[in-house]
Amino acid sequence: MKIVSVDVMQMPSGNAGSSRGDWSPVIVRVNTDEGISGFGEVGLAYGKGWRAGFGMVQDFAEVIIGEDPLNIEKIWETIFRKTFWGMGGGTVVNAAISGIDIALWDLKGKAFNMPVWQLMGGKTNDDLRTYASQLQFNWGPKIDKQVLITPEDYAQVTRVAMADGYDAIKVDPIIFSDQPDGKGPWKITGPLENRVIRTVYDRMAAMREAGGPDLDIILEHHANTDTISAIQIGQALEDLRIFYYEEPCHPLNSRSMLEIKKAVKMPIAAGERIYTRWGYRPFLEDRSIDVIQPDLCLCGGLTEAKKICDMANTYDCAVQIHVCGSPISKAAALQIEAVIPNFIIHEHHQRALNPESRATCLYDYQPVNGKYKVPDLPGIGQEPTPETIAKCNIVTVTRSKKYMS
């Protein structure tokens, strides 16, 4: 079997939000001479960067045309070591590697008529505990209000998520100011004004009161705070029993992360902006994070994520895969979460409830009572519908062009 072409697709899926920016999933389809194709995703649907990922996949695709798609490890090493920029890494490079790698695992599963979780070692988990993520944007498939401000807003969204069956939630209580529109003067680095600390505390306390003592609450900062302000917020919230504290400071600064860990009494989590084993190494060696959060569509794909998770297990680190993309990324995450013994919980993002996004793919996997079942279909068990593909902006790569060959 040989790779004959690679399609790079920009998927129109709606799901943009006034407070969250555009939504532009980039999908990879690897095609073979035997008619078997596999799908993967480049993890740049949000933020700014999807066009770079769209182009990067095209460059890397030239390196794998003509290769045997079942030799996934060889292909990963080829892109990593023989494209010059592969070893340099960074978000866009690793996102492109990830999209191709996931597509190869999907293809291999289809070739052997097996789900990826079976190819990667079989299940250690099945009913995957799941949390409702990003509740500061509200919760539900159709929401009008996307900026939550008052403590009662936060209490109400907690009740809504719990009514859906979740016993764990995640929220960023500092991203919006205390003003009615969530904007205005709101400094969240350096020593904090008391009104900032008080606003954050009141929002979190409202969630704890609404959810009761057994609800697990994940505190998320999106690295918008620095070491000083993160410590201030963490210490202020210690009595609210935070499940873990996510991205409290710059995501690549293990020294700052360790300083925060030593100063606050809650587990520290990070990883959606940490890539490959080499990126995770300092965080594991200095024990600065307790829960790693690799994104399969950014960290190097399923191949690299499995190695990262196994590496973390030797340091007693739990794993929560970061999931914020199309249904392709969701399906891939479920595969590896079924396999790894240090899995702790699955992320179900608020965007994943959007009907438009859910309709882009063949299967609408959703949790039931806060638990996910792992798909048993071949490959990752997901792909775009023919109707979605027809609407995509697609570039097809057929040329084989090695670097320095």
Buried (B, 14 or more C-beta within 10 A) or exposed (E): BEBBBBBBBBBBBEBBBEBBEEBBBBBBBBBBEEEBBBBBBBBBBBEEBBEBBBBBBBBBBBBBBEBEBBBBEEBBEBBBEBBEBBEEBEBBBBBBBBBBBBBBBBBBBBBEEBBBBBBBBEBEBEEBBBBBBBBBBBBEEEBEEBBBBBBEBBBBBBEBBBEBEBBBBBBBBBBBBBEEEBEEEBEBEEEBEEEBBEBBBBBBBBBBBBBEEEBBBBBBBBBBBBBBBBBBBBBBBEEBBBBBBBBBBBBBBBEBBBBBBEBBEBBBBBBBBBBBBEBBBBBBEBBBBBBBBBBBBBBBBBBBBBBBBBBBBEBEBBBBBBBBBBBBBBBBBBBBBBBBEBBBBBBBBBBBBBEEBBBBBBBEBBBEEBBBBBBEBBBBBBBBEEEBBEBBEBBEBEEBEEBEE
